[in-house]
Amino acid sequence: MGEQKLSLEQRSKLAVTGVSQVVRFEEELVVLDTGLGTLHIHGRELKLQDLSLEGSRAAVEGQISALTAFHKRAKLFRVDLYS
């Protein structure tokens, strides 16, 4: 099982490690595949600022409103961020 780290600044900059693939990218939803499962990043005006699959990292900027993690063993973790 891989290691994953999330770092969120001011609800507008998210850095993620352990990224193996970008599954979906839209202005309101970014879906990343990680060693631990799938991470859904919800928000508005989302932009993929940094992506290095070799380095297993990604950075997303925009108005981040929620993070949902789907663990490979069917566990769900969701964090809603309100302003």
N, C-alpha and C positions, 0 to 999 in steps of 0.2 A: 504494500500500500504506500502511495506517495505522500510527500509532505506538502502542506498547503498553508500559505500565509495570506491574510487579507489586511490591508491597511487603508482606512477611509479617512480623508481629510475634508472637513467642512461640508460633508455631504455632496462634494462635487468632484473629488479625485479619488479613485479607487485603484490600488495596486494589488495584483494577485500573482502569487507564485504557484507552481505546480500545474500550469496550464499545458495541455497537450494539443488542444484544437479549439478553434472558434467554430461553433456549430451554427450560430445565427447571429447576424448583426443588423439591427435596425435602430432608428432614432429613439425608440421607446423600449427596446429590449435587446440585451446582449446575452447570448448563451455560450458559456465556456465549458469545455470538457476538461476535467482535472483528474488527477490520480485518485481522488476520493469520491468522485461522482460528477454531477453536473451543477453548475452555478448559473442561476438566472439573475441578471442585473436589470432592474426595472427603473425607468425614469423618463426624462424628456431631454431632447437634444444631446443624446449620448454620442460620444465620439471615441473611437479606438485610437489612443494617442501613442501607445507603445506596444509592440507585439514582437516577442522573440520566442518562437517555439523551441529553438535550440537551447535557449536559456530558461525555458518553461515559465515565462512571465508575460503579463499583459497589464496595461493601464487603461482605464476608462475614465473619461471626463464628461461632465454634464450635470444635470439636476437628478441626482440619484435618490430614488424614493423607497426602494426595497431591494433586499437581497434574499434569494431563495436558494437553498442548497439541497440537492437530492443526493443522498448518500447511496453508494452502490448497493448497500444492503437494505434499501427501501426506507431509510429514515429521512424525515423531512425537517428542515430547519429554516425558518423564515424570520427576517428582521424587517419591520416597516419603519421608515424614517419619515418623520413629519416635521414641517417647519413651524 
